[in-house]
Amino acid sequence: MKKIGVFTSGGDAPGMNACIRAIVRAAVYHGVEVYGIHRGYKGMIKGEIYKMDSHTVSNIIQKGGTILRSARSKEFLTPEGRKQAYEQLQKHEIEGLVCIGGDGTFTGANIFFEEYGVPIVGAPGTIDNDLYGTDYTIGYDTAVNTALDAIDKIRDTADSHDRVFFIEVMGRDSGYIAIPCAIGGGAEIVMIPEAETSIENVVDALRTGWNRSKTSFIVIIAEGDEAGNASQVAAQVQEALPHMDARVTILGHVQRGGAPTAADRMLASQLGIACVEGLLEGQKCVMAGIINGDLVYTPFIETITKDKLINPHFVKMVNILSV
């Protein structure tokens, strides 16, 4: 394999640039030409492809976002769009791909491989940490620390004004961000998609705390919780407990930005190298991940179809520590 391409797709995550850097420099180290593909599958279709070298990725390891940009592509969902993408790769004589992204990125890569046989190895880049086949995804550690920093600040004002804050963190289908934020932030309640928590349970917990002379509370809510988002939950609780002064904070996309932590830079660098070396060793249609400290390659189909479960003990920990 003499030429490979690299692209980022889906939501950005801190550490993607560190991964791009590792991929480019690993390719150079092994004597392989590497091409950057701008704006994910959309750029692949349009031919936004340029050659990269070690200098191209200088001074980016500490930067958030992605220098290759990211975009959604409705065209790639069609056979015609994927055909155009393949023709662009052929035009540049690209023999293999490294993609950095989440389940949507890997779903597209899996279909593309099935149709055209282009070897693809993926690096898990998503703050949600919800991909099967790796203990941690690139960007997750940074997102948790960013959210936790904000929660610590909100705790100060909650204490000062005797308020209950309903804080929404990202996690449409997963509570992986919410759980460590709740434990590390000293929250009284956590609400995640993986564990049902009724409004009645929240009301009872807050009322019990209030009756014990507790006057401020933090409730962490993953955006995809079955009871609703933070605003919806807060409205229902306020109706049941009108004497409580409730506030809502939605942390939103601040969790995706910022300089990656040391842990994310290390993980991104390790997985970037693993992607390139995996391609050169004949890996195809797989995601590189780290499980219990060991490098593993998991087929895309398993990564996108198997659930990565949260340890229920972590939910119990929140209840124990809020007593």
C-alpha positions in Angstrom: 0.0 0.0 0.0 1.6 3.2 -1.2 -1.1 5.9 -0.7 -3.7 6.3 2.0 -6.3 8.9 2.8 -7.5 10.3 6.2 -10.7 12.1 7.0 -12.8 13.1 10.0 -16.6 12.8 10.0 -19.6 13.4 12.2 -19.4 15.4 15.4 -16.0 16.9 16.2 -14.2 15.8 19.4 -11.1 17.1 21.2 -8.1 15.0 20.2 -9.1 14.5 16.5 -6.1 16.7 15.5 -3.8 14.7 17.6 -5.0 11.6 15.8 -4.6 13.2 12.4 -1.1 14.1 13.3 -0.3 10.6 14.4 -1.8 9.1 11.2 0.2 11.4 9.0 3.5 10.9 10.8 3.0 7.1 11.0 2.4 7.0 7.3 5.5 9.1 6.6 7.5 6.9 9.0 6.5 3.8 7.0 7.1 5.4 3.6 3.5 5.8 2.7 2.0 8.9 1.0 -0.9 10.3 2.9 -3.8 12.5 1.7 -6.1 14.6 3.8 -9.8 14.6 2.8 -11.6 17.7 3.7 -15.2 17.6 5.2 -15.5 13.9 5.5 -17.6 12.0 2.9 -18.9 15.2 1.5 -15.3 16.3 0.6 -14.5 12.8 -0.7 -17.3 13.1 -3.2 -16.3 16.5 -4.3 -12.6 15.7 -4.5 -11.4 17.9 -1.7 -8.2 15.9 -1.3 -4.7 17.1 -0.8 -1.3 15.6 0.0 -0.1 15.9 3.6 3.3 15.6 5.2 4.9 16.0 8.6 5.0 19.8 8.3 1.3 19.9 7.6 0.4 18.6 11.0 3.0 20.6 13.0 1.6 22.4 16.1 -1.9 20.8 16.0 -1.7 18.2 18.8 -3.0 20.7 21.4 -5.8 22.1 19.3 -9.5 21.2 19.5 -11.7 20.6 16.6 -10.4 19.1 13.3 -8.1 20.7 10.7 -9.7 18.4 8.1 -13.2 19.8 9.0 -16.3 17.7 9.3 -19.6 17.6 7.5 -22.8 15.6 7.0 -23.3 14.1 3.6 -26.7 13.1 2.3 -25.1 12.3 -1.1 -23.0 9.6 0.5 -26.1 7.8 1.6 -26.9 7.1 -2.1 -25.2 4.6 -4.4 -24.5 7.4 -6.8 -22.7 9.5 -4.1 -20.6 6.6 -3.0 -19.6 5.9 -6.6 -18.4 9.4 -7.0 -16.4 9.1 -3.8 -14.8 5.9 -5.1 -13.9 7.6 -8.4 -12.2 10.4 -6.6 -10.1 8.0 -4.6 -9.2 6.2 -7.8 -8.2 9.5 -9.4 -5.7 10.1 -6.6 -4.7 6.4 -6.5 -5.6 6.1 -2.8 -5.6 2.5 -1.8 -6.8 2.6 1.8 -8.5 5.0 4.2 -8.4 5.9 7.9 -11.6 7.5 9.2 -12.0 9.2 12.6 -15.5 9.4 13.9 -18.4 7.6 15.5 -21.1 5.1 14.6 -22.4 7.1 11.6 -18.9 7.4 10.2 -18.3 3.7 10.6 -21.7 2.8 9.2 -20.8 4.6 6.0 -17.4 3.1 5.9 -18.9 -0.4 6.3 -21.2 0.1 3.3 -18.4 1.6 1.3 -16.1 -1.4 1.9 -18.9 -3.8 1.0 -19.5 -2.1 -2.3 -15.9 -1.2 -3.4 -13.6 -3.2 -1.2 -11.5 -0.2 -0.1 -9.6 -1.2 3.1 -10.7 1.1 5.9 -9.6 1.3 9.5 -11.4 3.6 11.9 -10.3 5.5 15.0 -13.1 6.1 17.6 -13.6 9.9 17.8 -16.7 10.9 19.7 -17.2 12.5 23.1 -20.1 10.1 23.9 -17.8 7.1 24.5 -20.6 4.8 23.3 -18.7 2.7 20.7 -18.4 -1.0 21.3 -14.8 -2.2 21.0 -12.8 0.3 23.0 -12.8 1.4 26.7 -12.5 5.0 25.8 -13.1 7.1 22.7 -11.1 10.1 21.6 -12.5 13.3 23.1 -14.4 11.7 25.9 -12.0 12.5 28.7 -11.8 16.1 27.6 -15.6 16.5 27.4 -16.1 15.1 30.9 -13.5 17.4 32.4 -14.9 20.4 30.5 -18.4 19.6 31.8 -17.1 18.9 35.3 -15.4 22.3 35.4 -18.7 24.0 34.6 -20.6 21.9 37.2 -18.1 22.9 39.9 -18.8 26.5 39.1 -22.6 26.0 39.1 -22.3 24.2 42.5 -20.9 27.5 43.9 -23.9 29.5 42.9 -26.3 26.8 43.8 -24.9 26.9 47.4 -25.0 30.6 47.5 -28.6 30.9 46.5 -30.1 27.7 47.9 -31.1 26.5 44.5 -31.6 23.2 42.6 -29.8 23.2 39.3 -30.8 20.8 36.5 -27.7 20.5 34.3 -28.0 18.9 30.9 -24.9 17.2 29.4 -24.5 15.6 26.0 -25.5 12.0 25.6 -28.4 11.4 23.1 -28.2 7.6 23.6 -25.6 7.3 26.4 -25.0 8.3 29.9 -21.2 8.0 29.7 -20.7 11.7 30.2 -23.4 12.1 32.8 -22.2 9.4 35.1 -18.6 10.7 35.9 -19.9 14.2 36.0 -22.5 13.2 38.6 -20.0 11.3 40.7 -17.1 13.8 40.3 -19.4 16.8 40.7 -21.2 15.6 43.8 -24.6 15.5 42.2 -27.6 14.3 44.2 -29.3 12.7 41.1 -28.3 11.5 37.7 -30.7 10.7 34.8 -29.4 8.6 31.9 -31.0 6.7 29.0 -29.6 3.4 30.3 -31.5 3.5 33.6 -35.0 4.6 34.1 -35.5 7.4 36.6 -39.1 8.7 37.0 -40.0 12.3 37.8 -41.5 10.9 41.0 -38.2 9.4 42.0 -36.5 12.8 41.5 -39.2 14.6 43.5 -38.9 12.1 46.3 -35.1 12.4 46.4 -35.2 16.2 46.5 -38.0 16.3 49.1 -36.0 13.9 51.3 -32.9 16.0 51.0 -34.9 19.2 51.7 -36.4 17.6 54.9 -32.8 16.9 56.0 -32.1 20.6 55.8 -30.2 20.4 52.5 -30.8 23.6 50.6 -29.0 23.2 47.3 -29.0 20.3 44.8 -27.4 19.3 41.5 -29.3 17.1 39.1 -27.3 15.8 36.1 -29.4 14.9 33.0 -28.1 13.2 29.8 -29.9 14.9 26.9 -31.4 11.6 25.8 -33.0 10.6 29.1 -36.4 9.0 28.7 -38.0 11.5 31.1 -37.1 14.4 28.9 -34.4 17.1 28.7 -33.4 19.4 31.5 -36.0 22.0 30.9 -38.8 19.4 30.8 -37.6 17.7 33.9 -37.2 21.0 35.8 -40.7 22.1 34.9 -42.3 19.0 36.2 -40.2 19.0 39.4 -41.0 22.7 40.0 -44.7 22.0 39.7 -44.4 19.3 42.4 -42.0 21.3 44.6 -43.0 25.0 44.1 -41.0 26.1 47.2 -37.7 25.1 45.5 -35.9 27.6 43.4 -35.0 25.7 40.2 -32.6 26.7 37.4 -31.6 25.0 34.2 -28.2 25.0 32.6 -27.6 23.3 29.2 -23.9 22.8 28.7 -24.3 22.0 25.0 -21.5 22.2 22.5 -18.9 23.6 24.9 -18.3 20.0 25.7 -17.0 19.4 22.2 -14.4 22.2 22.2 -11.2 23.1 23.8 -7.7 21.7 24.0 -7.6 17.9 24.5 -6.4 16.5 27.9 -3.2 14.5 28.2 -5.2 11.3 28.2 -7.0 12.2 25.0 -3.7 13.2 23.3 -2.1 9.9 24.3 -5.1 7.8 23.2 -5.5 9.7 19.9 -1.8 9.2 19.1 -1.8 5.6 20.0 -4.9 4.8 17.9 -3.7 7.0 14.9 -0.5 4.9 14.7 -2.6 1.7 15.1 -4.9 2.6 12.2 -2.0 3.1 9.8 -0.1 0.0 10.9 -3.4 -1.9 10.8 -3.9 -1.0 7.2 -0.3 -2.0 6.3 -0.8 -5.3 8.0 -4.0 -6.1 6.0 -6.7 -4.9 8.4 -9.9 -3.8 6.7 -13.4 -2.7 7.8 -12.4 -2.5 11.4 -12.1 0.0 14.3 -8.9 0.3 16.3 -9.5 0.5 20.1 -8.0 -0.1 23.5 -9.5 -2.6 25.9 -7.9 -3.2 29.2 -4.7 -1.6 27.9 -4.5 -3.8 24.8 -4.8 -2.8 21.2 -7.8 -4.5 19.5 -9.4 -4.3 16.1 -13.2 -4.7 16.1 -15.2 -5.1 12.9 -17.3 -2.0 12.1 -20.5 -4.1 12.0 -19.9 -5.0 15.7 -19.0 -1.5 16.7 -22.2 -0.1 15.2 -24.6 -2.8 16.3 -23.4 -4.0 19.8 -24.3 -1.9 22.9 -21.6 -0.7 25.2 -23.2 -1.0 28.6 -22.7 1.2 31.6 -21.8 -0.5 34.8 -24.9 -0.3 37.0 -22.7 0.1 40.0 -21.9 3.6 38.9 -25.5 4.6 39.1 -25.7 3.1 42.6 -22.6 5.1 43.5 -24.4 8.3 42.8 -27.2 7.3 45.2 -24.8 6.2 47.9 -22.7 9.4 47.7 -25.7 11.7 47.8 -26.9 10.5 51.2 
